[in-house]
Amino acid sequence: SRWEAFKAKVSDSFAGVAGSSIVVGTLVTVGTVIAGLLVYWLIALLL
């Protein structure tokens, strides 16, 4: 039925969003860690 197809499409798009948000979350976490290390390194150099 049309409703089943719609539900399948919605769940597929939710799965896509969840997958990409995991990737984005990982990238943000890695970026934050790298930025923190750079800031720490700069402070250590200046002090």
C-alpha positions as CSV (number, residue, x, y, z in Angstrom):
1,S,0.0,0.0,0.0
2,R,1.0,3.6,-0.3
3,W,1.1,4.0,3.5
4,E,3.6,1.1,3.8
5,A,5.8,2.7,1.1
6,F,5.6,6.0,2.9
7,K,6.6,4.5,6.2
8,A,9.5,2.6,4.6
9,K,10.7,5.9,3.0
10,V,10.5,7.8,6.3
11,S,12.3,5.1,8.2
12,D,15.0,5.0,5.5
13,S,15.5,8.8,5.8
14,F,15.6,8.5,9.6
15,A,18.3,5.9,9.3
16,G,20.3,8.1,6.9
17,V,20.0,11.1,9.3
18,A,21.1,8.9,12.2
19,G,24.1,7.6,10.3
20,S,25.2,11.0,9.2
21,S,24.7,12.5,12.6
22,I,27.0,9.7,14.0
23,V,29.6,10.7,11.5
24,V,29.1,14.5,12.2
25,G,29.3,13.8,15.9
26,T,32.6,11.9,15.5
27,L,34.0,14.7,13.4
28,V,33.0,17.3,15.9
29,T,34.4,15.4,18.8
30,V,37.7,14.8,17.0
31,G,37.8,18.5,16.0
32,T,37.1,19.6,19.5
33,V,39.9,17.4,20.9
34,I,42.4,18.7,18.3
35,A,41.4,22.3,18.9
36,G,41.8,21.7,22.7
37,L,45.2,20.2,22.2
38,L,46.3,23.2,19.9
39,V,45.0,25.7,22.5
40,Y,46.8,23.8,25.3
41,W,50.0,23.7,23.2
42,L,49.8,27.5,22.4
43,I,49.3,28.3,26.1
44,A,52.2,26.1,27.1
45,L,54.4,27.9,24.5
46,L,53.3,31.3,25.8
47,L,53.8,30.6,29.5
